[in-house]
Amino acid sequence: MNVDLVRAARTFLFVPGNRPDRFAKAEAAGADVVVIDLEDAVAPDDKDAARSDVAQWLSAGHPAVVRINGADTTWFDDDVAMLGAVSTHSTVGTHSTVGTAAMIAKAESPEIVWKVAAASEAPVIPLIETAVGVLNAARIAATPGVARVAFGAIDFAAELGVDPDDREALLNARSTLVLASAAARVASPVDGVTTALRDTEQLTDDVGYAARIGLRGKLCIHPSQVAAVHDSLAPTDDQVAWARRIVDATRADGSAVAVDGHMVDPPVVARAQQILAAVRS
């Protein structure tokens, strides 16, 4: 799994690890990244069979992120070992790292994150969904191998005893992940799921809110959510036009200029460049 793809991805579409019949459908759904889930989506009795199915899919050359079980479970070591085995499989005599990226459920410590990153030899996405994880977010985000972090809003809200749809209750946690990511120089965080599968208005509003405070990716639980998230995260025509005016006016020596009556200095130019980089044909 290419680290640049993980860093730039807007949508991360979950598919149950015990449903190999759905893997290809998820891959064709248009999401930037497919996340094969070995954690919540798979019952305890099905973990081993699901892990085997996932390994077979990845070994066949399909790129994906695998959400592995938490470090406090009996399945964690076997999940990590599977990622390591897939990452070192040989294809036509050469080593391949296709499909080995990991999303770590209930990530709470840099040590565990590093263990997974070292085993998978691919980008790691710590899923921060506990109070301990949020409090350790800065250290987790700065761990070598981390491409970006994700927010598990549902589990986190349950631990706090609050409504996961209460934005005020979860604002501090989301902002903590944004600050931790910026300080660690990793990509912006990925926001948690919107459980309303068919409510596009709610999904769009959730994505827009999260993006305004710095979370520019979304965990998706149904293919129907993918296109709406992409549309919501795409720069508007006005934003693109503004960004082009800023970049066109930029001086080679980096000195400040005025555009539309506002001062433009390097931080403003950087924001304009980010907007233009986000434009997808």
Summary of the structure (lengths in Angstrom):
residues: 281
radius of gyration: 19.5
end to end distance: 22.5
largest distance: 64.4
contacts: 932
relative contact order: 0.11
helix: 49%
strand: 15%
